Amino acid sequence: MKYKIIEIKAKCKDHDRIKNILKSKHAKFKGTCHQIDTYFKINSGKLKLREGNKENHLVYYKRENKEGPKQSNVIEFKFNSKLPIKEILTKSLGVLVIVDKKRDIYYINNVKFHLDIIKNLGKFFEIEALDNRRNISKKKLLKQCNFFLDLFNIPKSDLISVSYSDLLLKN
């Protein structure tokens, strides 16, 4: 499946504050999951294998590294966890880094919210305005992201311009 996302990633010391705002807006809680994202060595974009108790996907994406809302172009393949995909990718490409996270997932319409705890990094918050099979314009997705950025009162100093994998590689 191909789709685009406008997303915001930020440091977040107070997950409870964010949860309270989400509840006040009647966000749907989709559950807590544990995810292991294995990033592979490739020349362009990012390729990760997400293994978790709720999703198992091979994901390729490209996006700009900039603070604030940014577009990701995503190609995603759902797979059966019994397939040897990880072994094939590890042997053929090599592992770049592994991101181990606990994630609470909420939705308001097409906007997905993640409250993440990343092993060896800390607490984060993500807002993803999704255009998967809805044909929502980039302008509207950007407007949604900016609305929620303001609603949650995320300081510019907390915005993250890169992926968790990049942050772990810097450490």
N, C-alpha and C positions, 0 to 999 in steps of 0.2 A: 504494500500500500504506500502511495506517495501522498504527502501533505506538507503544509507549511505551518509554522508556529511563530508567533511573536512572543518572546519570553523575557522575563526579568529574573535575575538571580541576586540574592542579597544575603549578607550575614544577618543572623537573627538570634539575639540572646534570649528573647522572650517569646517562646512558642505559645504560651498560654494567652498572651495578649492577642496574638493572631487568631488563635482558635476561638476566642470570645467574639471577635469581629466576624469571623466566618459564621458562627452560630447565629449572630444577630441578623445576618443576611440570608439565613436559611440555606446555607451551603449543605450539600449532601456529602456526608462522610462515607467514603468508599472503603475505608479500612486502613490497617497498618500492614506494611510489608517489609520484608528484609530482601534487599537486592544486592547482588554482586554484579558489577559492571566490569567486564574485562575488555580493556582497550587494546587494539592491535596496532602494530607499526604499519602505517600506510603513508603514501606520498601526499595525499590531498584530503582534507576533511577529516572526519573521525569515524572509526568503525568500532562498535562495541557489541559485545554479546551480553545481554541482560538476562541473568538467571535469578529467579525469585519465586516466592511462594504464591504470587499472583500473576506474574507475567514471565514469559520466556520469549525474547525477541532478539533478532540480529538487526542492528540499527546502523545505518550510514547517515551522517548528516554533515552539512556545511553551514557555517554561520560566521559572521563578523565577530571579532573580539572587541566589544565596546560596552561601556557602561550604559545602563538603561535598557529600554526595549530594543530587541534585536531579532531579526528574522533567521529562522533555521529552516532549511529545506531538507526534509526527512524522507528516507526510504526505509521501510520497516518490513521485516519478515517474521511472522510468528512461527515458532518451531516446536516440535515435540522434544522435551528435555532428554529423551532416550537416544536421540540422534547424536553421532559423534562430531557435531559441528565445532565444539570448543577445541577438541584435539586436532582437527584438520586445520583450523585457523592458527592455533598455537604453533604447530609444526611448520606451517607454510609461511606465516607472516612474522611470528614472534610477538610476545606480549610486551606492551608498552608500560601499562600500569593497571592496577586493580582498584576499583572504588567500591568500598563496602559501606552500605548505608541502610539505616532504618528510616522508613518514609511513611508519614501519614498523608493520605490523599483525600482531597475534597474537590467538589465540583459546584459551580454555579453556571448553569447552561453549558456553553462550550468552553468555559474557562476552568482550567485545572490548577489546583493549588497543592504544593508539596511542602510539608514541614519535614526537613531532613536533618538527620544526625549522621555525619560522615566520620567514619573511623579515622583518627589522626588529623582531623580538620576542625570539627566542631559542629555548631548548629547553623542552619541556613533555611531560607524561605524562597520558593520559586512560584512565579505566576506564569502560566502558559495559556495564551489565547490560541485555541486550536481551530484549524480549518481542515478537518478531516471529513471529507464527503459533504460539506455544507456550502461550499463556494462562497465563503465569507471574504470580503475584500481585505487587502492588507491594511487599508486605511481604517476600517472598522476594528480589526484585530488590534492595531496600534492604539486606537481610542480606548478599547477595553483595558488594555494593559496599563495605560496612563491613568485611567479612572481608578483601578485597584491600587496602583502605586500611591496615588494620593490618599485613597481611603485608608490604607494601612500605615500611612505616614512614614514611609521608608526613607531614611536620610540618604542623601546622595553618597555620603561617605561609606555607607554599608553596601552599596551596589558592587557587584562582582562582574567583571568583564569577560572572564574565561570560564571554562568548564571545571568541574571538580577534578577531573584527570589532570588538567594543567596546574591546578593548585597543589595537588599531591606531588607532581613532578618538580615543582619549585622548592618543596620542602626538603 
